[in-house]
Every structure is written in structure tokens, then in C-alpha cells.
């Protein structure tokens, strides 16, 4: 039998930001088991280490708390409604906005479904952006402008003159300077409230898990496949949502991968043979392309943090600048995926240069 389940905001990152889902089961216990099957990670949010529902989470069946009924064995009938209410539902971090912050974020605070509660959520959030180049520049600028409290930046390159047409974080006086340091300075000029954490390193299988672990959302803004697969696999292993985008020439792609609902390898199980596909260096990148796709990544990130709207999960957004056209295609989790499938074969990070056929000592 099918039952409507009302999902609280803190849990909606598992459901693609849906506030209501349907699950099956003749008892609450079976219903919660079906929710875990549909949205992996639910069990860990609902139950403690002893397999019990902790005191700060209440479950209601048709308006009655199940502890006053038969607990997890409470029977359900077709058309019943189950509501999950954690202590934090409807609340926000205990952050007091200053008068200056209320003025700075005033155009956002007045938005429906945003308000001061949403602004406090942003100020408590931690987002990691991998790359401070063409995509990373608008992503970082807009996330900082929106007031995301902590922005991590993974970047080890230096600014070159060929970067400037599209990498708007950097300027002539930054040439030869670390992009990470350049980005930090530009973000401080935009919004000094934001805590910018620099990871001036080349992300690798040895350090990726440690770098990514402390963040709520990960935004890859990279131009090479090895790093893209590395970040994807680390996010799957750490159960982190990932807001993915790529650009080449006049085109771009964007999607969102939520824990348990597919990953980059479901879409592209393996990289193309070396040299088969052009790179941004060989095919070029129109400056406007990352300027379009980066803010889309930023918007999807904000939606995940705030728990509003419909995430771009299960959909791949395609942009063609020459046709000035957006299209969407449906994508799905692959149960045979090597990383996030039912029986994964990749359970730890690997050598991604080797996986992508990149010669050692390149």
C-alpha cells in the first residue's frame, strides 16, 4: 500500500528537495525501510547507533505520534499520511544578523521561502568549490554575494593572461599570482563576512577525502576528467551532494548528484580514450559559457542549502550558446555503477590519472 510521507527540510537533500514522497509498507517500520531503499541515507538520519529513533525525532501517523500507538509496528492503511518532524524542523542556526547584514541581504530576505531563516542557513553553510577558473569564478562570486558562511577553494594554479577573458575573479595585477590567493582577495572585497578557506594543493586520492569531508556541498568547477572522477568518487564515499557542470567551446552541461541517487559515473561510466575528445585548451571556451553555467551551479547549491525548489537531480541541463537554447534530458542512477551501484567495485579512491589514461610525468 502507498502512503504519503511528509519530509522535513533537513532531510530533503536526500529526496531532491521534495517535501512529500510516497512509500510502501503495511507498518511504519516497513515504510521507513522503503524510504531507505528509495533514498539511501534516510536510515542514518532517523536512527541512532542502537537502531532506535532518538528523542529529537518524532514520527506521526495521521496526526498521532507513533509512540502513543504501536511504535514502529503501527499499522498503516491506503491513504494514510506519515509526518517526520526532527527538533530542527522549521528552524535555522542560531545566528543573529547584524543591521548591516540585513541591509546587505535585504533583496534576498524579502523573497518567499527565503527570509532571515534562509539567510541564517546560508551563513552556517560550508561549500567547497574545486577550481577558481572559468566556472569557479562566477560560482564563488555569487555564493559569496549570497552570504554563504564558509567557502573552501581548491586551487593550485597561477593566473595567466589567457585566463582573464572568462576567469573574472582575476585581473591584470594578479598575473603570475596564486589563483587561490587572488580569489580570496576578490571575495573579501565583495563580502568580508565570508570565511574563505584555501586548499592550495592538487587534489589527489591521498588528500581528497580529508579536504571534502568538512563541507556540506561540493561544486566541481574543473576542466579535466581525472579530477572530475576523483571528486565524484570522493563525494559518493562521503555521501556529499555534488553540483556538477562542464563547458567546452559554445556549450555547457549541468546536473546535481544527490547521495544515493546516482553519480557522474552513472552518466559516464568511463572516460573517453586519451586524445579522442577535445579539451578547453584545444577547442577553446567562449567566455560567456562559464558565465552562464557557473550561476546555474550557484543556484542549485543555494537550493540544496535552503531546501527549496526542485534540484536538478535526475536531469542533465544542456546549453548551446550559438542556438541560445537550453534543453534537458533525463538521467538515472545505474544499479551496476562501479561506485554507487548496488554492488560497487570501487570502494576507495584510485589512481585517476591511470584511470583516465594520462601518462605519468605529463
N, C-alpha and C positions, 0 to 999 in steps of 0.2 A: 504494500500500500504506500501511497505517496503522501508526504507531509511537508507543509511549508515550514521552513526554518528561518527565523529572523537572525541575521548575523550582525553582531556589534561592530562598530567602526574599527577597533584594534585588530579584529580577525579578518577584515575584508581584503587585506593584501593577499590572502590565500584564495579568495573567491573572485578575483578580478574586480574588486570593489563593488560586488553585488551585495545589496543589503538583504535580499531574500533569495533563497535557493530551495530546491526540492530534494528530499532524500527519502529513502525507503527503509522500512522496518516496522515490525509489529510492536516493538518496545522502544523506549528511549535509548537503551543500550545498543540495540541493533541500528537505530537511526544514526547514532554517533559513529558507529562503525562504518556505515555507508558514507558519512561525511568524510571520514578519514580516507576512504577509498577514492572518493571524488577529488578531495582537496588535501593531499598529503601534508602533514604538519598540524592538522587540527587536534589530533590526539595529544601532541606535546603541549599545546596551548590550553587544553581543557583539563588534563590530568596531571597530578604530581608524580613523583618518583615511585610512590607506593600504589599507583593506579587509582587514586581517589580524586574526586573533584574537590579542589581546595575551597576554603570558606569564602574567598573573594570572588568566586564564580557561582552564579545562580542560574538554574535552568527551570523554565516554566513550561508547563503543558496546558494550553488553553487557559492561561492566566493563573494557574495554580503552581506553586513551587513543588517540584517533584519530591522533595524530602517530606512533604506533607501527604504524599500519595504513596507510591511503591518504589520511590527512588528510581534508579536506573531501569528497574523492571516495570515501571509504569507503562501500561498498555496504551497503544495508540490506535486510532481508527481513521479511516479515509476522511480527509478534510480537516483533521486536527492541525493545530499550529503550535510549534515549539519556539520558544524565545530564549536566547543565551544572553545573559547580562553579567559581564565582569564588573568589578568595582570601578574600573576606569571608564566604563562606557559613558559616552556623553561628556566626559571631562577632558581636560587638557593639562599639560605640565604646569606646575605652579610657578609660572614666570610672570612677573609684573612688567607690563610695558611702560616705558617712560613716556613723558609728554612728547618728546622728540620722536620716539618710535611710532607713537600713534599718528603723528603728522606724516612721518616718512611713509608709513604703510597705509595711509588713510584710504587710498583708492582701492586697495585690496580688502581692507577691513569691512567696507560697506557692501562688498559682494555677497550675494546669497550663498549660504553654505560655507562661508569663509569666516568672517568676523574675527574678533580678538582671540577666540578659541583656536581657530585655524592658524592665526599668526603665531600663537604660542607653540603650537605643534611644530611649525617650521623652525622656530628659534631653538627648539630642542632637538631637531633632526640632525643627522650626520650623513652626508652624501660624499661618496668617493668618485671623482672624475679621473679616468685614466687617459691622460693626454691633455695638453694645453695648446693644441694646434687649431686647425680649421673648425672642427666640430666642438672641441673643448672650449674655445674662446667664447662663443655665444652662450653655451651651456653654463659656464662658470659665471659670466657676467650677469645673466638673468637669474640664476639661483642666488647669487649674492644680492642682487637688487631686490629679490623677493623676501630676503631675510632668513635664508637657511642658516642655522646657527653655526654649523661646522662643515667646512668644505675641505676635503682631502684632495690633493693633486698629486698624481703620479706622473713625473716628467723628468727626463734626464738630458734632453737635447738643449741646444743653444739656438737663439734666434738668428735667422738668416734673412737677407733681403728678399729672397723669393717667397718667404712666408707672409710678408706684410699684406699682400692684397686680400687675403682671406683670414689670417690669424689676428683678429682685431684686438687681442689683448696686448700685442707687442707693437713697438714703434721704432723709429729710426735710432733713437738713443739707446734702444735695447739690443742692437745688433751685436752679436758675439756674447751676449749675456745669457745666463741660465734662463730658460723659459719659465721654470718654476718660480724663480725669484721675480722675474718680470710680471708673471701672472699675479703673484701675491701683492706686488705694489699696485697694480691696476685695480685689484679687487678692494684693497684698503682705501684707495681713492674713491671708489664707488660706494662702499658701505663699511665703515670701520667697525661696525657691530659684529661682523662675521669673523669667526675664528678659522684662519686658513692654516691647514696642516700640510706641510710639504713632505713628499716622499721622493727625494731626488735620487732615484735609482731606476735601473732597468728591471721591470717586473719579471720574475722568473718562478720556476717551480719551487725554488728554495724559499722564496720570501712572500709569494702571493697570498697564501692563506693568512699569514701574520698581518699583512697590510690591509687586506679586505675585511678581516674578522670584526673590526670595531665599528663598521659603518652599517647604516640602515638600508641604503640603496646604492647600487653600483652603476655607474654610467660609463661604459667604454666609449672613448672618442679617439679611436686608433685607426691607423692606416695600414696595418699589416696583419695577416691571418694568424701568425703564431701567437701574438698577444691576444687576439680576439678569442681563439680557442682556449688559451690559458685562463683568461678572465672568466669565460663561460664555465669551464670545469670547476674553477675555484668557487664560483657563485653557487653551482649545483651542490658541491660538497658542503658548503657553509649555509645552504638554504637562504641565499640572499636574492632579492628581486634584482633583475638586470634590465636596464633600459638601453637597448641596442640600436645603433644607427651606423650607416656607412654612406660614403659619397664617392662618385667617380665621374669625371667629365661633367655632363649636364644632368646627372641622375642621382637619386638618393633612395635609401630604404630605411625604415624604422619599425621596430616592434618592441614588445615588452615580454620578458620571460619571468613568470612568477614561480616560486618554489613548487615543485611537483606538477607543473603544468606545461612542461616542455622546456627545451633549451636550444641553443644555437646549433648543436649537433643534430637535433631532430630536423632542423631545416636544411642544414648542410652537413651530413654525416662525416664527410672527409673533404679536405682542401683539394683544389684542382692541382694537376701536375705543375711543378715549377715552370714558369715561363709561359704557360698557356693563357692565363688571364692578364690583362694589362694592370698596371699599378697607377696610383695617382701621379707618380713621378714620370711615367712614360705616357700616360693618356691625358694627364692634366686634370685640373679641378676648377670649374668655374667658381669664382669667389662667392656668388650668391647661393650656390648649392648647399654648402655647410651653414650658410646664414639662414636657410630655410629649415634644414633638418635639425640643427642644433636646438633652436627654440622648441621644436616638437619634442625632442628628448627632455628638455626642461619642463615642458607642460606635463608630460607623462610622469616625470619624477614628482612634481608637486601634487598631482592627483593621487599618487601612491601614498605620499606622506599625509595628505589631508583626508584620504579615504572618500574622495568624491569622484563622480563621473564614472565612465567605463574605460578601464585600462585597455591599451592596445594589445592585450594578450589574446593569442589565437588569431591575430590578424597581422599581416605584413603590409605596411603602407609604402607605396611606390610613388616617387615624384619624378616627373620629367619636365625639366625647365624649358626645353625648346617647345614642347607642346603645351606648356603651362597646364599640366594635368596631374591630378592625384588619382590613384587607383588603390584598391585594397584586394588582397587575396587572403583566403583563409589558410591558416597553418595549424598543425595539430602536434600533440605530443606523440612521439614514436615509442610504442611499448618495447621495441627492440633497440632503442638508443643505447649506445655503449656507456653513457654516463648517467642518464636519468631514467633509463628504461626499467622494466620490471625485473630484469636480471643483469644489472650493469657489470661490464667487464673492466671498466676504468674506475677504480675506487680510490685512486690517489693521483696527484699531478705527475705528468710525464715530461719527457723532453719534447717541447713543442717545435723547436727548430727541426728536429729529426722528423716529427710527425708531418710537418709541412714541407719537408724535402729541402730545407735550407742548408746549404753546405756549411760545415764547421769552419770557423775562422773567416767568415764572409767580411 
